[in-house]
Amino acid sequence: MTTLSRPASTADRLLAIWERIKNPLFYVILVAWALICLAPLYFTLVFSLKPVASAYKPPLFLPIPFTLENYRDVLAALPLFPRWIFNSVFVSLIVTGLRILFCAMGGYAFARLEFPGKKIFFNAMLISMMIPGQVTLIPTFLVVGPGVIRGGLKIGDLTIPTGFGLTDNLAGVILPGIVAAFGIFMLTQYFKSLPKELEEAAMMDGLSRWGIFFRIVLPLSQTQLLTLALLTFQGEWNAFMWPLIILRTPENFTLPLGLNWFRGEYYTLISKVLAGSLFNTLPILVLFFLFQRYFVQSIAGTGMKEG
């Protein structure tokens, strides 16, 4: 007996065609998007390696003629350049270290400790993540700098300062960044995924809450802590708006702020401007390519447990 096969419908043929082209199409889209994202960095490198007089002359896709003169000029023209690098490294490392510590402490408190108003404080912290940073710039400046009330709050003969007075001081750049709501939230979610039995066993062995935190919880959280450190370092290294508001003298500038000064002075010398910008970009690129796997691992583990 002969079995007659049903003719393929238009929908079946389209589905078969889609199955054949689906993967190649996705790869083409990903490659095209990667090229679009990498193009600014590539052209920055190319133009920074070309002489100023040849910046706009063909070939535009290759550094021909090749020169390192732009980099030498940046270092020679800006005597404060090493100081700006030091300021950026100092601020980034201090903020990174303090944020890891305080965010880990806050995250552990929300994940393991019971205290009055816990849910209210946690929800308030989540709400603060939705407020644009520009909204809080003026209040933050008043608290860190001259104070909410100029001259301080006077109560009889007693004057209580309402600000830290850290204008034009690197400590003023550091202070607002030592804690971040996102860091607390990320670590809270991770700490909730850790088995409580480990801490209970350590407590039965006589280990205090502080000992459990520093000797058990933190060593088990190396991936999340490293990810938070990388994100924090990247953010502080590239920070521009807050240092621009709080700093005044060139000696206290961080590298992004100092390079902006350079752009203002040599705005027509595009090759030198881009050469200076790469000094600020390369450290972050190196860190990202060295530790990118930790980003993926941390994000995968952040939302493992709710509540």
Contacts in CASP RR format, 6 or more apart in sequence:
PFRMAT RR
TARGET T0000
AUTHOR 0000-0000-0000
METHOD contacts of the structure
MODEL  1
MTTLSRPASTADRLLAIWERIKNPLFYVILVAWALICLAPLYFTLVFSLK
PVASAYKPPLFLPIPFTLENYRDVLAALPLFPRWIFNSVFVSLIVTGLRI
LFCAMGGYAFARLEFPGKKIFFNAMLISMMIPGQVTLIPTFLVVGPGVIR
GGLKIGDLTIPTGFGLTDNLAGVILPGIVAAFGIFMLTQYFKSLPKELEE
AAMMDGLSRWGIFFRIVLPLSQTQLLTLALLTFQGEWNAFMWPLIILRTP
ENFTLPLGLNWFRGEYYTLISKVLAGSLFNTLPILVLFFLFQRYFVQSIA
GTGMKEG
8 16 0 8 1.000
41 281 0 8 1.000
41 285 0 8 1.000
43 60 0 8 1.000
44 274 0 8 1.000
44 277 0 8 1.000
44 278 0 8 1.000
44 281 0 8 1.000
45 63 0 8 1.000
45 274 0 8 1.000
45 278 0 8 1.000
46 60 0 8 1.000
46 61 0 8 1.000
46 62 0 8 1.000
46 63 0 8 1.000
47 55 0 8 1.000
47 63 0 8 1.000
47 270 0 8 1.000
47 271 0 8 1.000
47 274 0 8 1.000
48 70 0 8 1.000
48 71 0 8 1.000
48 271 0 8 1.000
48 274 0 8 1.000
48 275 0 8 1.000
48 276 0 8 1.000
48 277 0 8 1.000
48 278 0 8 1.000
49 63 0 8 1.000
49 66 0 8 1.000
49 67 0 8 1.000
49 68 0 8 1.000
49 70 0 8 1.000
50 63 0 8 1.000
50 64 0 8 1.000
50 65 0 8 1.000
50 66 0 8 1.000
50 67 0 8 1.000
50 271 0 8 1.000
51 65 0 8 1.000
51 67 0 8 1.000
51 69 0 8 1.000
51 70 0 8 1.000
51 271 0 8 1.000
52 70 0 8 1.000
52 269 0 8 1.000
52 270 0 8 1.000
52 271 0 8 1.000
52 272 0 8 1.000
54 65 0 8 1.000
55 270 0 8 1.000
55 271 0 8 1.000
70 271 0 8 1.000
70 272 0 8 1.000
70 274 0 8 1.000
70 275 0 8 1.000
70 276 0 8 1.000
71 275 0 8 1.000
71 276 0 8 1.000
73 272 0 8 1.000
73 275 0 8 1.000
74 81 0 8 1.000
74 262 0 8 1.000
74 272 0 8 1.000
74 275 0 8 1.000
74 276 0 8 1.000
74 279 0 8 1.000
75 81 0 8 1.000
77 262 0 8 1.000
77 266 0 8 1.000
77 272 0 8 1.000
78 84 0 8 1.000
78 258 0 8 1.000
78 262 0 8 1.000
80 250 0 8 1.000
80 251 0 8 1.000
80 253 0 8 1.000
80 258 0 8 1.000
81 279 0 8 1.000
83 251 0 8 1.000
83 253 0 8 1.000
84 253 0 8 1.000
84 254 0 8 1.000
84 255 0 8 1.000
84 257 0 8 1.000
84 258 0 8 1.000
84 259 0 8 1.000
85 255 0 8 1.000
85 279 0 8 1.000
87 170 0 8 1.000
87 252 0 8 1.000
87 253 0 8 1.000
87 254 0 8 1.000
87 255 0 8 1.000
88 236 0 8 1.000
88 237 0 8 1.000
88 254 0 8 1.000
88 255 0 8 1.000
88 256 0 8 1.000
90 170 0 8 1.000
91 170 0 8 1.000
91 173 0 8 1.000
91 174 0 8 1.000
91 236 0 8 1.000
91 254 0 8 1.000
92 232 0 8 1.000
92 233 0 8 1.000
92 235 0 8 1.000
92 236 0 8 1.000
92 237 0 8 1.000
93 233 0 8 1.000
94 174 0 8 1.000
95 174 0 8 1.000
95 177 0 8 1.000
95 178 0 8 1.000
95 232 0 8 1.000
95 236 0 8 1.000
96 229 0 8 1.000
96 232 0 8 1.000
96 233 0 8 1.000
96 236 0 8 1.000
97 229 0 8 1.000
97 232 0 8 1.000
98 174 0 8 1.000
98 177 0 8 1.000
98 178 0 8 1.000
98 179 0 8 1.000
99 177 0 8 1.000
99 178 0 8 1.000
99 179 0 8 1.000
99 180 0 8 1.000
99 183 0 8 1.000
99 228 0 8 1.000
99 232 0 8 1.000
100 225 0 8 1.000
100 228 0 8 1.000
100 229 0 8 1.000
100 232 0 8 1.000
102 178 0 8 1.000
102 179 0 8 1.000
103 179 0 8 1.000
103 180 0 8 1.000
103 183 0 8 1.000
103 184 0 8 1.000
103 186 0 8 1.000
103 187 0 8 1.000
103 228 0 8 1.000
104 187 0 8 1.000
104 213 0 8 1.000
104 217 0 8 1.000
104 218 0 8 1.000
104 221 0 8 1.000
104 225 0 8 1.000
105 213 0 8 1.000
106 184 0 8 1.000
106 187 0 8 1.000
106 188 0 8 1.000
107 183 0 8 1.000
107 184 0 8 1.000
107 185 0 8 1.000
107 187 0 8 1.000
107 188 0 8 1.000
107 191 0 8 1.000
108 187 0 8 1.000
108 188 0 8 1.000
108 191 0 8 1.000
108 213 0 8 1.000
108 217 0 8 1.000
109 115 0 8 1.000
110 118 0 8 1.000
110 121 0 8 1.000
110 122 0 8 1.000
110 184 0 8 1.000
110 188 0 8 1.000
110 191 0 8 1.000
111 187 0 8 1.000
111 188 0 8 1.000
111 189 0 8 1.000
111 191 0 8 1.000
111 192 0 8 1.000
112 191 0 8 1.000
112 196 0 8 1.000
112 199 0 8 1.000
122 188 0 8 1.000
125 181 0 8 1.000
125 184 0 8 1.000
125 185 0 8 1.000
126 181 0 8 1.000
126 185 0 8 1.000
128 181 0 8 1.000
129 181 0 8 1.000
129 182 0 8 1.000
129 185 0 8 1.000
134 241 0 8 1.000
137 241 0 8 1.000
137 242 0 8 1.000
137 245 0 8 1.000
139 148 0 8 1.000
140 176 0 8 1.000
140 242 0 8 1.000
141 245 0 8 1.000
141 246 0 8 1.000
142 148 0 8 1.000
142 162 0 8 1.000
142 163 0 8 1.000
143 162 0 8 1.000
143 163 0 8 1.000
143 164 0 8 1.000
144 163 0 8 1.000
144 164 0 8 1.000
144 165 0 8 1.000
144 166 0 8 1.000
144 167 0 8 1.000
144 172 0 8 1.000
144 175 0 8 1.000
144 176 0 8 1.000
144 246 0 8 1.000
145 163 0 8 1.000
145 164 0 8 1.000
145 165 0 8 1.000
145 166 0 8 1.000
145 167 0 8 1.000
145 172 0 8 1.000
145 246 0 8 1.000
146 163 0 8 1.000
146 165 0 8 1.000
146 167 0 8 1.000
147 161 0 8 1.000
147 162 0 8 1.000
147 163 0 8 1.000
147 164 0 8 1.000
147 165 0 8 1.000
148 162 0 8 1.000
148 163 0 8 1.000
149 162 0 8 1.000
151 159 0 8 1.000
151 161 0 8 1.000
151 162 0 8 1.000
152 159 0 8 1.000
152 160 0 8 1.000
152 161 0 8 1.000
152 162 0 8 1.000
152 163 0 8 1.000
153 159 0 8 1.000
153 160 0 8 1.000
153 161 0 8 1.000
153 162 0 8 1.000
154 160 0 8 1.000
164 171 0 8 1.000
164 172 0 8 1.000
164 175 0 8 1.000
166 172 0 8 1.000
166 175 0 8 1.000
166 246 0 8 1.000
167 246 0 8 1.000
167 248 0 8 1.000
168 246 0 8 1.000
168 247 0 8 1.000
168 248 0 8 1.000
168 249 0 8 1.000
168 252 0 8 1.000
169 246 0 8 1.000
169 252 0 8 1.000
170 247 0 8 1.000
170 252 0 8 1.000
172 246 0 8 1.000
173 239 0 8 1.000
173 242 0 8 1.000
173 243 0 8 1.000
173 246 0 8 1.000
173 247 0 8 1.000
173 254 0 8 1.000
176 242 0 8 1.000
177 236 0 8 1.000
180 232 0 8 1.000
183 228 0 8 1.000
186 224 0 8 1.000
186 227 0 8 1.000
186 228 0 8 1.000
186 298 0 8 1.000
186 302 0 8 1.000
187 221 0 8 1.000
187 224 0 8 1.000
187 225 0 8 1.000
187 228 0 8 1.000
189 301 0 8 1.000
189 302 0 8 1.000
189 303 0 8 1.000
189 304 0 8 1.000
189 305 0 8 1.000
189 306 0 8 1.000
190 221 0 8 1.000
190 224 0 8 1.000
190 298 0 8 1.000
190 301 0 8 1.000
190 302 0 8 1.000
190 303 0 8 1.000
190 304 0 8 1.000
191 217 0 8 1.000
191 221 0 8 1.000
192 304 0 8 1.000
192 305 0 8 1.000
192 307 0 8 1.000
193 301 0 8 1.000
193 303 0 8 1.000
193 304 0 8 1.000
193 305 0 8 1.000
194 217 0 8 1.000
194 220 0 8 1.000
194 221 0 8 1.000
198 216 0 8 1.000
198 220 0 8 1.000
199 212 0 8 1.000
199 216 0 8 1.000
199 217 0 8 1.000
202 211 0 8 1.000
202 212 0 8 1.000
202 215 0 8 1.000
202 216 0 8 1.000
203 209 0 8 1.000
203 212 0 8 1.000
207 215 0 8 1.000
207 216 0 8 1.000
218 225 0 8 1.000
223 294 0 8 1.000
223 297 0 8 1.000
223 298 0 8 1.000
224 298 0 8 1.000
224 301 0 8 1.000
224 302 0 8 1.000
226 291 0 8 1.000
226 294 0 8 1.000
226 298 0 8 1.000
227 291 0 8 1.000
227 294 0 8 1.000
227 295 0 8 1.000
227 297 0 8 1.000
227 298 0 8 1.000
227 299 0 8 1.000
228 298 0 8 1.000
230 287 0 8 1.000
230 288 0 8 1.000
230 291 0 8 1.000
230 294 0 8 1.000
230 295 0 8 1.000
233 287 0 8 1.000
234 284 0 8 1.000
234 287 0 8 1.000
234 288 0 8 1.000
237 255 0 8 1.000
237 256 0 8 1.000
237 280 0 8 1.000
237 283 0 8 1.000
237 284 0 8 1.000
238 256 0 8 1.000
238 280 0 8 1.000
238 284 0 8 1.000
239 254 0 8 1.000
239 256 0 8 1.000
240 256 0 8 1.000
240 257 0 8 1.000
240 260 0 8 1.000
243 253 0 8 1.000
243 254 0 8 1.000
243 256 0 8 1.000
243 257 0 8 1.000
244 257 0 8 1.000
244 260 0 8 1.000
247 253 0 8 1.000
247 254 0 8 1.000
247 257 0 8 1.000
250 258 0 8 1.000
250 261 0 8 1.000
253 261 0 8 1.000
255 279 0 8 1.000
255 280 0 8 1.000
256 280 0 8 1.000
259 276 0 8 1.000
259 277 0 8 1.000
259 279 0 8 1.000
259 280 0 8 1.000
262 272 0 8 1.000
262 273 0 8 1.000
262 276 0 8 1.000
263 273 0 8 1.000
266 272 0 8 1.000
266 273 0 8 1.000
267 273 0 8 1.000
END
